[in-house]
Amino acid sequence: MKKQKTANIIFKYLFLMSFIAFLTIYFSQATGYYEYEQYKKKELTEEQIRQFEKDIEEGKEIDIQSYLKPAKNFENKISNASLTISDTISEYMSKGIEFVFGGIGKLIEE
């Protein structure tokens, strides 16, 4: 009985966290956050093109690195661990799905 209560509590927390993640993603999409971020990237690119063309007209020495925004590095121990966990879960899920559908396929063939 105690194990069932613990399992119910864990399930409720997992469901709640999943629901909160869903709402966060949904509202960010609904408010156009992603589109705005893409728009900002496009505007930055257009500004860089204008600066590049201006520098060519003025005869300045051109270095492509001065027009590119350096890529941000978001790697840290938590993100690397999360990636490893995600890859492991993905691998086992794929194997499990292949096993289940392989078994269903064998049953259908018989």
SEZA-536815 format. One record per atom (N, C-alpha, C, O): residue in three letters; x, y, z. Coordinates in steps of 0.1 Angstrom, whole numbers, plus 5000, padded with zeros to 4 digits. Example, Ala and Ser with C-alpha at 12.3 -4.5 7.8 and 13.67 -1.06 7.14 Angstrom:
<atoms>
ala513249435078ala512349555078ala513249675078ala514249675085ser512849785071ser513749895071ser512950005079ser513450115080
</atoms>
This chain:
<atoms>
met500849885000met500050005000met500950135000met500650224993lys502050125007lys502950235009lys503650264995lys503850384991lys503950154988lys504650174975lys503650234965lys504050314956gln502350204966gln501450254957gln501250404959gln501150484949lys501250454972lys501150594975lys502350664970lys502250774964thr503550604971thr504750674966thr504750684951thr505050784946ala504250574945ala504150584930ala503150684925ala503350754916asn502050694933asn501050804929asn501650944931asn501351024922ile502350964941ile502951094944ile503951124933ile503951234928ile504851024929ile505751054919ile505051084905ile505451174898phe504051004902phe503251024890phe502651164890phe502751234880lys502151204901lys501451344902lys502551454899lys502251544892tyr503751434905tyr504751534903tyr505251534889tyr505451644883leu505451424883leu505851414869leu504851474860leu505151544850phe503551444862phe502451494854phe502451644856phe502251724846leu502551694868leu502551844870leu503751914863leu503552014857met504951854864met506051914857met505851914842met506152004835ser505351804837ser505051794822ser504051894818ser504151964808phe503051914826phe501952014823phe502552154823phe502152234815ile503352184833ile503952314834ile504852344822ile504852454816ala505652244818ala506552254806ala505652274794ala506052364785phe504552204793phe503652224781phe503152364781phe503152424770leu502652414792leu502052544793leu503152654789leu502852744782thr504352634794thr505452724791thr505652734776thr505752844770ile505852614770ile506052614755ile504852664748ile505052734738tyr503652634752tyr502452674745tyr502352824745tyr502152894735phe502552884757phe502453034758phe503553104751phe503353214745ser504753054751ser505853114743ser505553114728ser505853204721gln504953004724gln504552994710gln503353094707gln503353154697ala502353094716ala501153174714ala501453324714ala500853404707thr502453364722thr502753504723thr503753544712thr504053664711gly504253454704gly505153484693gly506553514697gly507353574690tyr506953454709tyr508353474713tyr509353414703tyr510353484700tyr509153294698tyr510053234689tyr510153314676tyr511253344671glu509053364671glu509053444659glu509853574661glu510553624652tyr509653634673tyr510353754676tyr511853734676tyr512653814671glu512253624682glu513653594683glu514253574669glu515353614666gln513553504660gln513953494646gln514053624639gln514953644631tyr513053714642tyr513053844636tyr514253924640tyr514953994632lys514653914653lys515853984658lys517053934651lys517954014647lys517153804648lys518353744641lys518353804627lys519453834622lys517253804621lys517153854607lys517554004606lys518354044597glu517154084615glu517454224615glu518954244618glu519554324611leu519554164626leu520954174629leu521754134616leu522754204613thr521254034609thr521953994597thr521854104587thr522854134580glu520754174585glu520554284576glu521454394580glu522054464571glu521654424593glu522554534597glu523954494594glu524754584589gln524354374595gln525654334592gln525954344577gln527054384573ile524954314569ile525154324554ile525254474550ile526154504542arg524454554556arg524654704554arg526054754558arg526654834550gln526454704569gln527854754574gln528854694564gln529854774561phe528754574560phe529754514551phe529754594538phe530854624533glu528554624532glu528554704519glu529154844521glu529854894512lys528854904533lys529355034535lys530955034536lys531555114531asp531454924543asp532854914544asp533554894530asp534654934527ile532854814521ile533354794508ile533454924500ile534454954493glu532355004501glu532255134494glu533355224499glu533955304491glu533655224512glu534755314518glu536155254515glu537055324518gly536255134510gly537555074507gly538255024519gly539455014519lys537554994530lys538154944542lys538654794540lys538154734531glu539554754548glu539954614547glu538854524553glu538354554564ile538554424546ile537454334550ile537954214557ile538754144552asp537354184569asp537554064577asp536154014580asp535454074588ile535853894575ile534553834577ile534253814592ile533053824596gln535253784600gln534953764614gln534453884621gln533753874632ser534754004616ser534254124623ser532754144620ser532054224627tyr532154074611tyr530754084608tyr529853974614tyr528653984615leu530553874618leu529853754624leu529753774639leu530753804645lys528553734644lys528353734658lys528953604664lys528553504659pro529753604674pro530353484679pro529253394685pro528253444691ala529353264682ala528353174687ala528453154702ala529553144707lys527353154709lys527253134723lys527452994726lys526952904719asn528252964736asn528452824741asn527652804754asn527952864764phe526652724753phe525752694764phe526152564771phe525352524780glu527252514768glu527652384774glu528052404789glu528752494792asn527552314797asn527952314811asn527752174816asn527252084808lys528052144828lys527952004833lys526451954833lys526251844830ile525552044836ile524152004837ile523651974823ile522951874821ser523952064813ser523452034799ser524151914793ser523451834786asn525351894796asn526051764791asn525451644798asn525151544791ala525151654811ala524551534817ala523151514812ala522651404810ser522351624810ser521051604804ser521051544790ser520151464787leu522051584782leu522151534769leu522451384769leu521851304762thr523351344778thr523651204780thr522451124784thr522151014779ile521751174794ile520551104799ile519451094788ile518850994786ser519251204780ser518351204769ser518751104759ser517851034753asp519951094755asp520451004745asp520250854750asp519750774742thr520450834763thr520250694768thr518850664768thr518450554764ile517950754772ile516550724772ile516050704758ile515250604756ser516550784749ser516150764735ser516550624730ser515750564722glu517750584733glu518250454728glu517350344734glu516950254726tyr517050344747tyr516250234753tyr514850244748tyr514150134746met514250364746met512950374740met512850314726met511850244723ser513850344718ser513850294705ser513950144705ser513150074697lys514750084713lys514849944714lys513549884719lys513149774714gly512949944729gly511649894734gly510549904724gly509749804722ile510450004716ile509450024706ile509649914695ile508749854690glu510949894691glu511249794681glu510849654686glu510349574678phe511149634699phe510749504704phe509249484704phe508749374700val508549584709val507049574709val506449554695val505649464693phe506849644686phe506249634673phe506749504665phe506049454656gly507949464668gly508449334662gly507649224667gly507349134659gly507249224680gly506449114685gly505049124679gly504449014676ile504449244677ile503149254671ile503249214657ile502349144652gly504349244650gly504549204636gly504549054635gly503948994625lys505248984644lys505248834644lys503948774646lys503548674640leu503148834655leu501748784658leu500848804646leu500048714643ile501048914639ile500248934627ile500548834616ile499748794609glu501848814615glu502348724604glu501848574606glu501648504597glu501648534619glu501248404622glu499848374618glu499248264620
</atoms>
